[in-house]
Every structure is written in structure tokens, then in C-alpha cells.
Amino acid sequence: MDVPPYHLQTLIKNVSSTGNVQIRCAQALGTEIYVGCSNGELLRFALQAAGSNSPEHYTLLSRQSLPSDKPIDEIVIIASLARVLVLSDRQIHLYTLPALDPLSAQIKPIRHIEGLAVDEMQLRRFASGGHSARGVEPVDFCAIKRSSIVLYTLRDKLTYRTEIPFPGAICAKRAGLHLCVADKEMYHIVDLNAVSTFPLLPIVQSNDAKQVKPSITVINENEFLLLSWTGQATMGVFITGDGDPVRGTLEWNDYPESITLDYPFVTAVLPNQTVEIHNIETQVLVQTIPAPSHPISSTADAVPTERMKLTWSAGGFMVPSSQLASKLKKVPVGLVRKKKEVVVQGEKTGDVTEDIPVVEV
């Protein structure tokens, strides 16, 4: 029987003692998870063991409140620079890693922001804190405003690069020198090197009243996955930074609430809470995870089971295992004593026994 590519496992059961706080976004770095909440709190969890015989679990280490109590919309971890970008209340804030100390005294928040697009190729390359021969490389990102796209470079300080006029942008994703941007009607490609823009694909291809959010997923340095509603189904179209279609197309019966890439799989959460997983190489649906069953208990500590959003982390999420304690044990292994030949002046004189001690592995 084929083993499905994924199974579900809870990492953090509760993020708040009050039921009115919701998780808005999350990112991971090594054994730590950073969670953005609807009340403007940025939480830091770490994978720790409660005791010598207890399995590891995520424990809250610290919390940081943003200047406003507005929901946190996005967290971007830049491991190579030990920095995190936080988008909240139309502002980009910078914090240190792992302590989450604010950098507002050194770098003022970037204001009037509709979206944030960090170069995902750089995030993937430096997910483990990688360095080049020249040392730590800077990270490039775009701040999406209502009438323009502003380019920045972050290293030890924040450097403004240039501003490209683009009215009406509401979200964007960046891969190298290509930026895929969506307004309320169309997807567009912005060539950041040539500073040129051209339209790609309508977000809705029908005259019905269905309202959908644009969805852009970076596949590689020159490829994006875009979702478009046809009136009867959703098409997932793969398009290069030059505007050319590649691969085949993916299809969903409804418009996904959230989508993410874990190559070669694309995972989508549908409005009915079903999770569908496609292989982008074959465009085949390889796994369907049914909608969760809602908790029967109506008490305050009942864990909500709604699937609100998928999140991708460049370094992945560490998953604790309850089987490690029983699987990893010291076992004595007796090694066979080995004989070796002794040669003197080209003549074999006999065998000598070499003692090898018993070791534990």
C-alpha cells in the first residue's frame, strides 16, 4: 500500500489562555516557532522536554507586543541576518532573532504598506543561516504601497533602492528579479531589472458575483503558480517570469482559501476545510485529507479545529516524536576479534590476534 506524502500533527495546542485570540501567521527557525496573533502579540515557542522520560513539546518562551494591538498579518524570518520582518497595521517592523528585541530605534517602521514581498530565492538559500565567501549577503524585498512598489535591501541597515509606480497593487511575491503582483482584477509581472510591467492573467474569468482573493506561489527563480476562477472551477496556471505558460494546469472544484508549495507537492485548503495535495510534476491529485470533525465539548478549553491558513517556512517545522525515547537505546554489541597477518622482510611469519573492545552504540 502506498504511503501518503503527509499526515497531520498538532505542534502547539493552545497559544493563549483566552479564546478570543486567533493565530494569524506562523514561521519556524530550527527548534523554534514564531506565532503572530490577532491581538498584535508575537509569540516565541521552543521545542523542549518536560523531563527525562517525557516527549518534547513546544513551550512558550517569550512574547512581544507590537506598538498597536492590530492583528499580525505576516512574519518573514531572515535567518542569515538574524532578523524578522513583521507586517501589522500596514507597517513593517523589524525585530532581532531569537530574542525578538525591537529595532525601531535603529530602523524606523515602513508605513502605508499593503503587502510585503521578500525574495523567496534568498530565503530558501539562507534558510539555515548560510553564508557566502563574502560573508553574510544582503536580502532584497519589496514593500507594496497603494500607488507604488518600493525596493529595499536589508543587511546591517535598511537601504532604500528605488520606487516603481504601480497603482492598485494588493499582494505580490518576489523571485529574484521577477515580481508577480496582483491588483483587484489581474496578475502582472514586474521585471525589476528592466523596470517593465505587463499583464498576465485575470483573477476571475467569469461574470458571476464570486469574490476571490488573488493567490501567487513562487515555484522557482523563474516560475509562479497563479489561481484563476473560471465560474465553475479554479485553474492553477504555471507561468514564467517572461509570461510564458509551463507544465500543465491544476484544478480545484472551488477556490482555495490558502495554498502553499512543498516541492513537488502543492497543498490547498478548500472552503469546506478539505485539504487537497497535488504533484506539480504530474498535476495528479495524490492525497485528500477530509475536513476535521468539530469538538463536541463546548468548554473554553476545547481546541478549535478550523483550518484557516497554510503556511510555508523556508527551514521547515520541527515535529516532536513520542517514539524517540523507546527507539533510541544503548545496546551492547560484541565485536569479533580480528586476526591480522604479520609480514617481516616480505615473508609471512604468522597471525597475531588483535583485541577490539566491546562498545555500546
ABEGO torsion letter per residue (X at the ends): XBBBABBBBBABABABABAABBBABBBBBEABBBBBBAAGBBBBBBBBBABAABBBBBBBABBBBBABABBBABBBBBAAAGBBBBBBGGBBBBBBOAAGBBAAAABBBBBGBABBBBBAAAAAAAAAGBBBAAEBBBBBBBBBBAABBBBBBBBABBBBABBBBBBGBABBBBBEABBBBBBAABBBBBBAAAGBBBBABBABABABABBBBBBBBBABAABBBBBBBAGABBBBBBBBAAGBBBEBBBBBABBBABBBBBOABBBBBBAAGBBBBBBAAAGBBABBBBBBBBBABABAABBBABBABBBBBAAEBBBBBAAAAAABBBBBBBBBBBBBBBBBGGBBAEBBBBBBBBBBX
